[in-house]
Amino acid sequence: MTRTVAHFGALHAAVANAGFIPADHPRTIADGDPELWAPMVLTNVLGPALLANAALPHLETTGGRRPPSPSPRPSASPSASRPTWTSTP
């Protein structure tokens, strides 16, 4: 982030636009293996948190516009619009 700000002069926005669900991910939590969830959690949860940690000091300096929800604004992957999860009553 520091090199990017140094190159462009400022940071005015940040978008956390990464996420995935592995193709072989089980369809139910009961069938899942928590150890196999680590790469997905690192990308989908830790990634945006690391972005926020790096971006917020620069956004505060530039007065970056803050949307109604905290900045940086996370976005969903296409997988979110095509959920493969199933639930049982």
Biopython code that builds the backbone (N, CA, C, O; Angstrom):
import numpy as np
from Bio.PDB.StructureBuilder import StructureBuilder

atoms = [
    (1, "MET", "N", (0.830, -1.183, 0.000)),
    (1, "MET", "CA", (0.000, 0.000, 0.000)),
    (1, "MET", "C", (0.878, 1.252, 0.000)),
    (1, "MET", "O", (0.598, 2.211, -0.718)),
    (2, "THR", "N", (1.928, 1.238, 0.799)),
    (2, "THR", "CA", (2.798, 2.407, 0.893)),
    (2, "THR", "C", (3.442, 2.713, -0.452)),
    (2, "THR", "O", (3.530, 3.876, -0.846)),
    (3, "ARG", "N", (3.893, 1.683, -1.158)),
    (3, "ARG", "CA", (4.498, 1.909, -2.488)),
    (3, "ARG", "C", (3.469, 2.440, -3.471)),
    (3, "ARG", "O", (3.785, 3.301, -4.292)),
    (4, "THR", "N", (2.257, 1.946, -3.400)),
    (4, "THR", "CA", (1.201, 2.419, -4.300)),
    (4, "THR", "C", (0.894, 3.888, -4.037)),
    (4, "THR", "O", (0.777, 4.679, -4.972)),
    (5, "VAL", "N", (0.763, 4.250, -2.762)),
    (5, "VAL", "CA", (0.490, 5.647, -2.413)),
    (5, "VAL", "C", (1.668, 6.531, -2.834)),
    (5, "VAL", "O", (1.471, 7.637, -3.336)),
    (6, "ALA", "N", (2.880, 6.041, -2.627)),
    (6, "ALA", "CA", (4.053, 6.816, -3.041)),
    (6, "ALA", "C", (4.053, 7.023, -4.550)),
    (6, "ALA", "O", (4.408, 8.103, -5.022)),
    (7, "HIS", "N", (3.663, 6.016, -5.307)),
    (7, "HIS", "CA", (3.662, 6.116, -6.769)),
    (7, "HIS", "C", (2.563, 7.051, -7.281)),
    (7, "HIS", "O", (2.814, 7.893, -8.144)),
    (8, "PHE", "N", (1.338, 6.901, -6.744)),
    (8, "PHE", "CA", (0.200, 7.666, -7.248)),
    (8, "PHE", "C", (-0.070, 8.948, -6.461)),
    (8, "PHE", "O", (-0.831, 9.801, -6.918)),
    (9, "GLY", "N", (0.535, 9.091, -5.305)),
    (9, "GLY", "CA", (0.394, 10.316, -4.541)),
    (9, "GLY", "C", (-0.646, 10.291, -3.448)),
    (9, "GLY", "O", (-0.542, 11.068, -2.499)),
    (10, "ALA", "N", (-1.643, 9.436, -3.536)),
    (10, "ALA", "CA", (-2.689, 9.398, -2.512)),
    (10, "ALA", "C", (-3.569, 8.175, -2.733)),
    (10, "ALA", "O", (-3.535, 7.550, -3.793)),
    (11, "LEU", "N", (-4.348, 7.849, -1.724)),
    (11, "LEU", "CA", (-5.347, 6.788, -1.822)),
    (11, "LEU", "C", (-6.692, 7.393, -1.464)),
    (11, "LEU", "O", (-6.845, 7.984, -0.395)),
    (12, "HIS", "N", (-7.662, 7.250, -2.349)),
    (12, "HIS", "CA", (-8.982, 7.839, -2.124)),
    (12, "HIS", "C", (-10.081, 6.793, -1.965)),
    (12, "HIS", "O", (-11.192, 7.122, -1.550)),
    (13, "ALA", "N", (-9.781, 5.541, -2.289)),
    (13, "ALA", "CA", (-10.774, 4.476, -2.157)),
    (13, "ALA", "C", (-10.056, 3.141, -2.120)),
    (13, "ALA", "O", (-8.940, 3.010, -2.621)),
    (14, "ALA", "N", (-10.701, 2.155, -1.525)),
    (14, "ALA", "CA", (-10.176, 0.789, -1.498)),
    (14, "ALA", "C", (-11.352, -0.165, -1.617)),
    (14, "ALA", "O", (-12.380, 0.021, -0.965)),
    (15, "VAL", "N", (-11.202, -1.176, -2.443)),
    (15, "VAL", "CA", (-12.266, -2.156, -2.651)),
    (15, "VAL", "C", (-11.703, -3.546, -2.412)),
    (15, "VAL", "O", (-10.745, -3.949, -3.071)),
    (16, "ALA", "N", (-12.276, -4.266, -1.496)),
    (16, "ALA", "CA", (-11.884, -5.654, -1.240)),
    (16, "ALA", "C", (-12.688, -6.535, -2.189)),
    (16, "ALA", "O", (-13.840, -6.872, -1.915)),
    (17, "ASN", "N", (-12.076, -6.898, -3.294)),
    (17, "ASN", "CA", (-12.793, -7.609, -4.352)),
    (17, "ASN", "C", (-12.124, -8.940, -4.636)),
    (17, "ASN", "O", (-11.686, -9.198, -5.757)),
    (18, "ALA", "N", (-12.046, -9.777, -3.628)),
    (18, "ALA", "CA", (-11.496, -11.114, -3.798)),
    (18, "ALA", "C", (-12.318, -12.061, -2.952)),
    (18, "ALA", "O", (-12.797, -11.695, -1.878)),
    (19, "GLY", "N", (-12.476, -13.242, -3.425)),
    (19, "GLY", "CA", (-13.201, -14.251, -2.675)),
    (19, "GLY", "C", (-13.389, -15.483, -3.527)),
    (19, "GLY", "O", (-13.419, -15.405, -4.755)),
    (20, "PHE", "N", (-13.513, -16.601, -2.882)),
    (20, "PHE", "CA", (-13.735, -17.822, -3.643)),
    (20, "PHE", "C", (-14.356, -18.899, -2.770)),
    (20, "PHE", "O", (-14.278, -18.862, -1.542)),
    (21, "ILE", "N", (-14.964, -19.841, -3.434)),
    (21, "ILE", "CA", (-15.424, -21.088, -2.840)),
    (21, "ILE", "C", (-14.864, -22.184, -3.733)),
    (21, "ILE", "O", (-15.198, -22.230, -4.917)),
    (22, "PRO", "N", (-14.025, -23.067, -3.205)),
    (22, "PRO", "CA", (-13.444, -24.116, -4.041)),
    (22, "PRO", "C", (-14.528, -24.977, -4.693)),
    (22, "PRO", "O", (-15.577, -25.238, -4.103)),
    (23, "ALA", "N", (-14.252, -25.404, -5.911)),
    (23, "ALA", "CA", (-15.228, -26.221, -6.650)),
    (23, "ALA", "C", (-15.551, -27.512, -5.909)),
    (23, "ALA", "O", (-16.671, -28.015, -6.000)),
    (24, "ASP", "N", (-14.577, -28.056, -5.175)),
    (24, "ASP", "CA", (-14.811, -29.323, -4.474)),
    (24, "ASP", "C", (-15.274, -29.123, -3.031)),
    (24, "ASP", "O", (-15.256, -30.058, -2.231)),
    (25, "HIS", "N", (-15.686, -27.900, -2.707)),
    (25, "HIS", "CA", (-16.150, -27.610, -1.357)),
    (25, "HIS", "C", (-17.423, -28.392, -1.095)),
    (25, "HIS", "O", (-18.310, -28.431, -1.947)),
    (26, "PRO", "N", (-17.527, -29.023, 0.083)),
    (26, "PRO", "CA", (-18.744, -29.789, 0.380)),
    (26, "PRO", "C", (-19.971, -28.890, 0.410)),
    (26, "PRO", "O", (-19.878, -27.698, 0.706)),
    (27, "ARG", "N", (-21.095, -29.467, 0.105)),
    (27, "ARG", "CA", (-22.325, -28.681, 0.045)),
    (27, "ARG", "C", (-22.939, -28.424, 1.415)),
    (27, "ARG", "O", (-23.795, -27.549, 1.542)),
    (28, "THR", "N", (-22.536, -29.147, 2.421)),
    (28, "THR", "CA", (-23.043, -28.900, 3.765)),
    (28, "THR", "C", (-21.875, -28.778, 4.734)),
    (28, "THR", "O", (-20.811, -29.356, 4.512)),
    (29, "ILE", "N", (-22.075, -28.042, 5.784)),
    (29, "ILE", "CA", (-21.034, -27.911, 6.799)),
    (29, "ILE", "C", (-20.774, -29.258, 7.455)),
    (29, "ILE", "O", (-19.636, -29.564, 7.810)),
    (30, "ALA", "N", (-21.801, -30.054, 7.617)),
    (30, "ALA", "CA", (-21.639, -31.369, 8.240)),
    (30, "ALA", "C", (-20.668, -32.250, 7.453)),
    (30, "ALA", "O", (-19.985, -33.093, 8.033)),
    (31, "ASP", "N", (-20.607, -32.058, 6.135)),
    (31, "ASP", "CA", (-19.714, -32.858, 5.293)),
    (31, "ASP", "C", (-18.330, -32.238, 5.148)),
    (31, "ASP", "O", (-17.448, -32.826, 4.523)),
    (32, "GLY", "N", (-18.138, -31.065, 5.717)),
    (32, "GLY", "CA", (-16.892, -30.331, 5.518)),
    (32, "GLY", "C", (-15.800, -30.697, 6.496)),
    (32, "GLY", "O", (-16.039, -31.318, 7.531)),
    (33, "ASP", "N", (-14.602, -30.298, 6.141)),
    (33, "ASP", "CA", (-13.427, -30.477, 6.982)),
    (33, "ASP", "C", (-12.888, -29.090, 7.307)),
    (33, "ASP", "O", (-12.380, -28.409, 6.417)),
    (34, "PRO", "N", (-12.986, -28.657, 8.561)),
    (34, "PRO", "CA", (-12.549, -27.308, 8.913)),
    (34, "PRO", "C", (-11.118, -26.993, 8.481)),
    (34, "PRO", "O", (-10.816, -25.839, 8.179)),
    (35, "GLU", "N", (-10.241, -27.978, 8.443)),
    (35, "GLU", "CA", (-8.865, -27.718, 7.999)),
    (35, "GLU", "C", (-8.817, -27.303, 6.531)),
    (35, "GLU", "O", (-7.927, -26.558, 6.120)),
    (36, "LEU", "N", (-9.768, -27.783, 5.748)),
    (36, "LEU", "CA", (-9.801, -27.426, 4.328)),
    (36, "LEU", "C", (-10.406, -26.051, 4.108)),
    (36, "LEU", "O", (-10.299, -25.501, 3.012)),
    (37, "TRP", "N", (-11.040, -25.483, 5.129)),
    (37, "TRP", "CA", (-11.648, -24.162, 4.998)),
    (37, "TRP", "C", (-10.623, -23.044, 5.098)),
    (37, "TRP", "O", (-10.912, -21.917, 4.699)),
    (38, "ALA", "N", (-9.439, -23.323, 5.617)),
    (38, "ALA", "CA", (-8.445, -22.277, 5.884)),
    (38, "ALA", "C", (-8.154, -21.395, 4.674)),
    (38, "ALA", "O", (-8.190, -20.173, 4.821)),
    (39, "PRO", "N", (-7.864, -21.936, 3.479)),
    (39, "PRO", "CA", (-7.572, -21.042, 2.348)),
    (39, "PRO", "C", (-8.745, -20.114, 2.014)),
    (39, "PRO", "O", (-8.538, -18.950, 1.671)),
    (40, "MET", "N", (-9.960, -20.622, 2.114)),
    (40, "MET", "CA", (-11.138, -19.813, 1.809)),
    (40, "MET", "C", (-11.302, -18.709, 2.860)),
    (40, "MET", "O", (-11.587, -17.562, 2.514)),
    (41, "VAL", "N", (-11.123, -19.050, 4.132)),
    (41, "VAL", "CA", (-11.263, -18.061, 5.192)),
    (41, "VAL", "C", (-10.161, -17.006, 5.083)),
    (41, "VAL", "O", (-10.417, -15.818, 5.283)),
    (42, "LEU", "N", (-8.948, -17.430, 4.769)),
    (42, "LEU", "CA", (-7.855, -16.470, 4.627)),
    (42, "LEU", "C", (-8.153, -15.454, 3.529)),
    (42, "LEU", "O", (-7.881, -14.264, 3.693)),
    (43, "THR", "N", (-8.707, -15.913, 2.424)),
    (43, "THR", "CA", (-9.025, -15.013, 1.317)),
    (43, "THR", "C", (-10.262, -14.170, 1.606)),
    (43, "THR", "O", (-10.244, -12.955, 1.407)),
    (44, "ASN", "N", (-11.322, -14.796, 2.067)),
    (44, "ASN", "CA", (-12.615, -14.128, 2.194)),
    (44, "ASN", "C", (-12.770, -13.289, 3.463)),
    (44, "ASN", "O", (-13.577, -12.359, 3.486)),
    (45, "VAL", "N", (-12.020, -13.596, 4.510)),
    (45, "VAL", "CA", (-12.156, -12.868, 5.771)),
    (45, "VAL", "C", (-10.883, -12.077, 6.089)),
    (45, "VAL", "O", (-10.931, -10.868, 6.316)),
    (46, "LEU", "N", (-9.763, -12.769, 6.100)),
    (46, "LEU", "CA", (-8.526, -12.086, 6.463)),
    (46, "LEU", "C", (-8.091, -11.089, 5.390)),
    (46, "LEU", "O", (-7.559, -10.029, 5.720)),
    (47, "GLY", "N", (-8.306, -11.406, 4.121)),
    (47, "GLY", "CA", (-7.915, -10.498, 3.039)),
    (47, "GLY", "C", (-8.515, -9.105, 3.183)),
    (47, "GLY", "O", (-7.767, -8.127, 3.178)),
    (48, "PRO", "N", (-9.833, -8.974, 3.312)),
    (48, "PRO", "CA", (-10.422, -7.646, 3.501)),
    (48, "PRO", "C", (-9.959, -6.963, 4.787)),
    (48, "PRO", "O", (-9.811, -5.741, 4.815)),
    (49, "ALA", "N", (-9.725, -7.737, 5.857)),
    (49, "ALA", "CA", (-9.241, -7.138, 7.095)),
    (49, "ALA", "C", (-7.841, -6.566, 6.909)),
    (49, "ALA", "O", (-7.542, -5.486, 7.418)),
    (50, "LEU", "N", (-6.980, -7.277, 6.186)),
    (50, "LEU", "CA", (-5.635, -6.772, 5.921)),
    (50, "LEU", "C", (-5.682, -5.532, 5.033)),
    (50, "LEU", "O", (-4.913, -4.591, 5.229)),
    (51, "LEU", "N", (-6.586, -5.536, 4.056)),
    (51, "LEU", "CA", (-6.744, -4.358, 3.208)),
    (51, "LEU", "C", (-7.177, -3.160, 4.050)),
    (51, "LEU", "O", (-6.627, -2.069, 3.901)),
    (52, "ALA", "N", (-8.138, -3.352, 4.914)),
    (52, "ALA", "CA", (-8.606, -2.256, 5.763)),
    (52, "ALA", "C", (-7.477, -1.740, 6.640)),
    (52, "ALA", "O", (-7.313, -0.530, 6.799)),
    (53, "ASN", "N", (-6.706, -2.646, 7.205)),
    (53, "ASN", "CA", (-5.598, -2.252, 8.066)),
    (53, "ASN", "C", (-4.580, -1.402, 7.321)),
    (53, "ASN", "O", (-4.046, -0.439, 7.872)),
    (54, "ALA", "N", (-4.312, -1.758, 6.071)),
    (54, "ALA", "CA", (-3.330, -1.011, 5.280)),
    (54, "ALA", "C", (-3.916, 0.268, 4.696)),
    (54, "ALA", "O", (-3.207, 1.267, 4.578)),
    (55, "ALA", "N", (-5.183, 0.259, 4.332)),
    (55, "ALA", "CA", (-5.770, 1.395, 3.624)),
    (55, "ALA", "C", (-6.281, 2.509, 4.537)),
    (55, "ALA", "O", (-6.181, 3.682, 4.178)),
    (56, "LEU", "N", (-6.814, 2.178, 5.680)),
    (56, "LEU", "CA", (-7.465, 3.198, 6.509)),
    (56, "LEU", "C", (-6.562, 4.370, 6.888)),
    (56, "LEU", "O", (-7.027, 5.508, 6.843)),
    (57, "PRO", "N", (-5.305, 4.158, 7.256)),
    (57, "PRO", "CA", (-4.474, 5.335, 7.559)),
    (57, "PRO", "C", (-4.347, 6.293, 6.366)),
    (57, "PRO", "O", (-4.326, 7.510, 6.548)),
    (58, "HIS", "N", (-4.263, 5.749, 5.160)),
    (58, "HIS", "CA", (-4.148, 6.587, 3.964)),
    (58, "HIS", "C", (-5.473, 7.266, 3.646)),
    (58, "HIS", "O", (-5.492, 8.422, 3.222)),
    (59, "LEU", "N", (-6.586, 6.554, 3.851)),
    (59, "LEU", "CA", (-7.904, 7.142, 3.598)),
    (59, "LEU", "C", (-8.194, 8.263, 4.601)),
    (59, "LEU", "O", (-8.826, 9.259, 4.249)),
    (60, "GLU", "N", (-7.741, 8.108, 5.828)),
    (60, "GLU", "CA", (-7.932, 9.165, 6.820)),
    (60, "GLU", "C", (-7.113, 10.405, 6.458)),
    (60, "GLU", "O", (-7.549, 11.533, 6.687)),
    (61, "THR", "N", (-5.945, 10.190, 5.900)),
    (61, "THR", "CA", (-5.085, 11.313, 5.509)),
    (61, "THR", "C", (-5.685, 12.101, 4.362)),
    (61, "THR", "O", (-5.637, 13.331, 4.358)),
    (62, "THR", "N", (-6.251, 11.400, 3.387)),
    (62, "THR", "CA", (-6.791, 12.067, 2.204)),
    (62, "THR", "C", (-8.243, 12.476, 2.362)),
    (62, "THR", "O", (-8.802, 13.150, 1.497)),
    (63, "GLY", "N", (-8.856, 12.067, 3.470)),
    (63, "GLY", "CA", (-10.276, 12.364, 3.627)),
    (63, "GLY", "C", (-11.110, 11.548, 2.662)),
    (63, "GLY", "O", (-12.174, 11.983, 2.222)),
    (64, "GLY", "N", (-10.619, 10.355, 2.334)),
    (64, "GLY", "CA", (-11.342, 9.481, 1.407)),
    (64, "GLY", "C", (-12.806, 9.381, 1.788)),
    (64, "GLY", "O", (-13.149, 9.299, 2.967)),
    (65, "ARG", "N", (-13.665, 9.389, 0.778)),
    (65, "ARG", "CA", (-15.100, 9.323, 1.044)),
    (65, "ARG", "C", (-15.420, 8.020, 1.734)),
    (65, "ARG", "O", (-14.947, 6.958, 1.329)),
    (66, "ARG", "N", (-16.204, 8.101, 2.752)),
    (66, "ARG", "CA", (-16.613, 6.904, 3.469)),
    (66, "ARG", "C", (-18.068, 6.609, 3.141)),
    (66, "ARG", "O", (-18.946, 7.440, 3.369)),
    (67, "PRO", "N", (-18.314, 5.426, 2.607)),
    (67, "PRO", "CA", (-19.706, 5.037, 2.357)),
    (67, "PRO", "C", (-20.423, 4.782, 3.681)),
    (67, "PRO", "O", (-19.786, 4.793, 4.734)),
    (68, "PRO", "N", (-21.740, 4.552, 3.647)),
    (68, "PRO", "CA", (-22.470, 4.308, 4.896)),
    (68, "PRO", "C", (-21.888, 3.173, 5.723)),
    (68, "PRO", "O", (-21.920, 3.219, 6.952)),
    (69, "SER", "N", (-21.354, 2.149, 5.053)),
    (69, "SER", "CA", (-20.673, 1.093, 5.801)),
    (69, "SER", "C", (-19.195, 1.440, 5.856)),
    (69, "SER", "O", (-18.726, 2.246, 5.052)),
    (70, "PRO", "N", (-18.444, 0.846, 6.795)),
    (70, "PRO", "CA", (-17.028, 1.216, 6.936)),
    (70, "PRO", "C", (-16.250, 1.006, 5.646)),
    (70, "PRO", "O", (-16.499, 0.058, 4.901)),
    (71, "SER", "N", (-15.317, 1.890, 5.396)),
    (71, "SER", "CA", (-14.444, 1.772, 4.233)),
    (71, "SER", "C", (-13.232, 0.975, 4.656)),
    (71, "SER", "O", (-12.820, 1.130, 5.806)),
    (72, "PRO", "N", (-12.631, 0.151, 3.853)),
    (72, "PRO", "CA", (-12.950, -0.153, 2.467)),
    (72, "PRO", "C", (-14.225, -0.978, 2.332)),
    (72, "PRO", "O", (-14.614, -1.704, 3.246)),
    (73, "ARG", "N", (-14.849, -0.855, 1.203)),
    (73, "ARG", "CA", (-16.117, -1.514, 0.952)),
    (73, "ARG", "C", (-15.881, -2.911, 0.384)),
    (73, "ARG", "O", (-15.296, -3.038, -0.692)),
    (74, "PRO", "N", (-16.316, -3.952, 1.073)),
    (74, "PRO", "CA", (-16.159, -5.295, 0.513)),
    (74, "PRO", "C", (-17.189, -5.542, -0.581)),
    (74, "PRO", "O", (-18.256, -4.929, -0.595)),
    (75, "SER", "N", (-16.867, -6.419, -1.469)),
    (75, "SER", "CA", (-17.818, -6.814, -2.502)),
    (75, "SER", "C", (-17.893, -8.328, -2.519)),
    (75, "SER", "O", (-17.050, -9.002, -1.927)),
    (76, "ALA", "N", (-18.880, -8.856, -3.183)),
    (76, "ALA", "CA", (-19.080, -10.299, -3.213)),
    (76, "ALA", "C", (-18.556, -10.885, -4.513)),
    (76, "ALA", "O", (-18.548, -10.227, -5.553)),
    (77, "SER", "N", (-18.126, -12.115, -4.434)),
    (77, "SER", "CA", (-17.692, -12.807, -5.634)),
    (77, "SER", "C", (-18.921, -13.309, -6.381)),
    (77, "SER", "O", (-20.007, -13.372, -5.806)),
    (78, "PRO", "N", (-18.766, -13.670, -7.666)),
    (78, "PRO", "CA", (-19.906, -14.216, -8.405)),
    (78, "PRO", "C", (-20.487, -15.455, -7.743)),
    (78, "PRO", "O", (-21.671, -15.747, -7.914)),
    (79, "SER", "N", (-19.675, -16.188, -6.989)),
    (79, "SER", "CA", (-20.177, -17.380, -6.307)),
    (79, "SER", "C", (-21.290, -17.042, -5.338)),
    (79, "SER", "O", (-22.172, -17.867, -5.097)),
    (80, "ALA", "N", (-21.266, -15.847, -4.781)),
    (80, "ALA", "CA", (-22.281, -15.462, -3.815)),
    (80, "ALA", "C", (-23.660, -15.361, -4.453)),
    (80, "ALA", "O", (-24.671, -15.557, -3.779)),
    (81, "SER", "N", (-23.708, -15.061, -5.736)),
    (81, "SER", "CA", (-25.009, -14.963, -6.404)),
    (81, "SER", "C", (-25.506, -16.315, -6.890)),
    (81, "SER", "O", (-26.650, -16.444, -7.326)),
    (82, "ARG", "N", (-24.647, -17.316, -6.812)),
    (82, "ARG", "CA", (-25.036, -18.676, -7.195)),
    (82, "ARG", "C", (-24.679, -19.625, -6.055)),
    (82, "ARG", "O", (-23.807, -20.478, -6.216)),
    (83, "PRO", "N", (-25.340, -19.489, -4.904)),
    (83, "PRO", "CA", (-24.957, -20.318, -3.766)),
    (83, "PRO", "C", (-25.160, -21.797, -4.038)),
    (83, "PRO", "O", (-26.116, -22.202, -4.700)),
    (84, "THR", "N", (-24.245, -22.589, -3.515)),
    (84, "THR", "CA", (-24.354, -24.037, -3.665)),
    (84, "THR", "C", (-24.621, -24.701, -2.342)),
    (84, "THR", "O", (-24.663, -25.929, -2.256)),
    (85, "TRP", "N", (-24.809, -23.885, -1.281)),
    (85, "TRP", "CA", (-25.052, -24.457, 0.038)),
    (85, "TRP", "C", (-26.456, -25.038, 0.107)),
    (85, "TRP", "O", (-27.392, -24.533, -0.512)),
    (86, "THR", "N", (-26.572, -26.082, 0.854)),
    (86, "THR", "CA", (-27.902, -26.654, 1.104)),
    (86, "THR", "C", (-28.129, -26.650, 2.596)),
    (86, "THR", "O", (-27.179, -26.700, 3.377)),
    (87, "SER", "N", (-29.339, -26.592, 2.981)),
    (87, "SER", "CA", (-29.653, -26.669, 4.398)),
    (87, "SER", "C", (-30.646, -27.770, 4.611)),
    (87, "SER", "O", (-31.401, -28.131, 3.708)),
    (88, "THR", "N", (-30.644, -28.299, 5.800)),
    (88, "THR", "CA", (-31.601, -29.322, 6.131)),
    (88, "THR", "C", (-32.450, -28.837, 7.281)),
    (88, "THR", "O", (-31.940, -28.183, 8.191)),
    (89, "PRO", "N", (-33.724, -29.140, 7.263)),
    (89, "PRO", "CA", (-34.603, -28.673, 8.339)),
    (89, "PRO", "C", (-34.283, -29.330, 9.662)),
    (89, "PRO", "O", (-34.933, -29.044, 10.667)),
]
sb = StructureBuilder()
sb.init_structure("model")
sb.init_model(0)
sb.init_chain("A")
sb.init_seg("    ")
for serial, (resi, resn, name, xyz) in enumerate(atoms, 1):
    if name == "N":
        sb.init_residue(resn, " ", resi, " ")
    sb.init_atom(name, np.array(xyz, "f"), 0.0, 1.0, " ", f" {name:<3s}", serial, name[0])
structure = sb.get_structure()
